[in-house]
């Protein structure tokens, strides 16, 4: 992510009881961890970028099965 502003994100599908929403502030370019789990899990990630914030890529690193 780069720029300045906020990023909103939602994890989990609409029928997921563990669905969660959060926002973080971006003030410098870099890699920002949005979701972390103890082990591997299926999931959905929705991003909402404010004007002034750009997402250059995403990375999903598998955890333990």
Secondary structure, DSSP 8 states (H G I E B T S, - for coil): -EESEEEEEEES-TT-TT-EEEEEEE-SSS-------SS-----EEEEE-TTEE-----------
